[in-house]
Each structure stands twice: as C-alpha cells, then as structure tokens.
C-alpha cells in the first residue's frame, strides 16, 4: 500500500498541471476572441438618441 501513495500523489499532480494548462489555453483563446466594449457599443447610443430627436 505504501507503493500506491506516491504514485497516486504524482498522478494527482499531473492532473492538476493538465487542468491548469487547459485553463490557461482557454483564457488565452477567450482573450484572443474578445471584442473590446468600445467597438460593440459605439453606434447604438447614437442611433437611439437620433431616433428620439426626429
């Protein structure tokens, strides 16, 4: 049983490292695909304001 404990701990360390690597890949992908809020909301307030003025 003492032989399984180090192997199990090592396996958990590997899984944790893989989860962290996957998390970093997802964050990098999300940042690459992110559209700045300034580009999304730039024209909408102007259109709404102009409609109200006519």
C-alpha positions as CSV (number, residue, x, y, z in Angstrom):
1,X,0.0,0.0,0.0
2,X,2.9,2.4,0.6
3,X,3.9,2.0,-3.1
4,X,0.5,3.3,-4.2
5,X,0.6,6.6,-2.2
6,X,3.5,8.2,-4.1
7,X,2.1,7.1,-7.5
8,X,-1.3,8.4,-6.6
9,X,0.1,11.7,-5.4
10,X,2.2,12.0,-8.6
11,X,-0.9,11.3,-10.7
12,X,-2.9,14.0,-8.9
13,X,0.0,16.4,-9.5
14,X,0.0,15.6,-13.2
15,X,-3.8,16.0,-13.4
16,X,-3.6,19.4,-11.6
17,X,-0.9,20.5,-14.1
18,X,-3.0,19.4,-17.0
19,X,-6.1,21.3,-15.6
20,X,-4.0,24.4,-15.1
21,X,-2.6,24.2,-18.7
22,X,-6.1,23.7,-20.1
23,X,-7.4,26.7,-18.1
24,X,-4.5,28.9,-19.4
25,X,-5.3,27.8,-23.0
26,X,-9.0,28.7,-22.6
27,X,-8.1,32.1,-21.1
28,X,-5.7,32.8,-23.9
29,X,-8.3,31.8,-26.5
30,X,-11.0,33.9,-24.9
31,X,-8.7,36.9,-24.8
32,X,-7.8,36.4,-28.4
33,X,-11.5,36.3,-29.4
34,X,-12.6,39.2,-27.1
35,X,-14.1,42.2,-28.8
36,X,-13.5,45.5,-26.9
37,X,-16.6,47.0,-25.4
38,X,-15.9,50.3,-27.2
39,X,-16.3,48.5,-30.6
40,X,-19.6,46.8,-29.6
41,X,-21.4,49.8,-28.1
42,X,-20.0,52.6,-30.3
43,X,-23.0,53.2,-32.6
44,X,-26.0,52.1,-30.7
45,X,-26.4,55.0,-28.3
46,X,-26.2,57.5,-31.2
47,X,-28.9,55.7,-33.2
48,X,-31.2,55.6,-30.2
49,X,-30.6,59.3,-29.5
50,X,-31.2,60.3,-33.1
51,X,-34.5,58.4,-33.2
52,X,-35.7,60.3,-30.2
53,X,-34.8,63.6,-31.8
54,X,-36.8,63.1,-35.0
